[in-house]
């Protein structure tokens, strides 16, 4: 009797799940068909054929070649790349700053801990949009014109049109340097698990010694003032700098609290044992505390990375050409196909978020297995 009951329960569970999936599928089908019928009744075109039509508008900042004669699909790609750029820069800066501030909050130095606490309480309680406006209108737009730029030597220039820096040649020398950097990273990851630490350290040291040589092999182009603006080099526009700075500084306040909580979760006995072995304060944090705290830090840190990526959609407030501003703003006003375009934008943000979550979950599992 019990055996038949045990077999019946999975069958009933499977039946209910199948019915739930069928109900969701029917609802989606009804929603899509009803939307298409309403669009047809109002004479509004549907489908994604507009992606191949000419955009007819310019984009101020692009990581790939783009002009007004390009297609809307290419403008869509430009928006995606700009969103990924500001998100990656924001995540990198927020992580570094958040870890530093979180550790500073626990410092025995009264002034340092109070400054870190003041940063956290101030930045996380001011709306992000206001912080974006502050960096863009109050800080960057008040910088001098290009002729009166703040200069670092003859290579880096800062003015109200952006930050100008030397750019590497796109030729073979740059690919050599990038290839060497990838090799260094690969050896660094491999040597953590491979036997023979002496051999691996020598290989690592050899690659590190070749890095300056590879940098010297790269041909650099410095920005030059011509007329009313600079030409050559790489320019970080005020919109990109303001958005990335605001996203990073705002998120860093939350990351700092996550790091502080993670560090405080480590038993005090571990810290005391490390100090008894003669480790300095920096080594205790780097070798004992952080490796154990990461298992507590990573899950909420993933949420902050996801929030930063989604908050980048506020770029439209300062005209930074991200995905929302370019595709769901300018391109939408031209084509009028709101359903398809908003659906694509939502799908892109969902995909980016799922990739970030996948990577962070993989890292979290690796930390858990390493700690076992």
Order of alpha helices (4+ residues) and beta strands (2+ residues): alpha-alpha-alpha-alpha-beta-beta-beta-beta-alpha-alpha-beta-beta-beta-beta-alpha-alpha-alpha-alpha-alpha
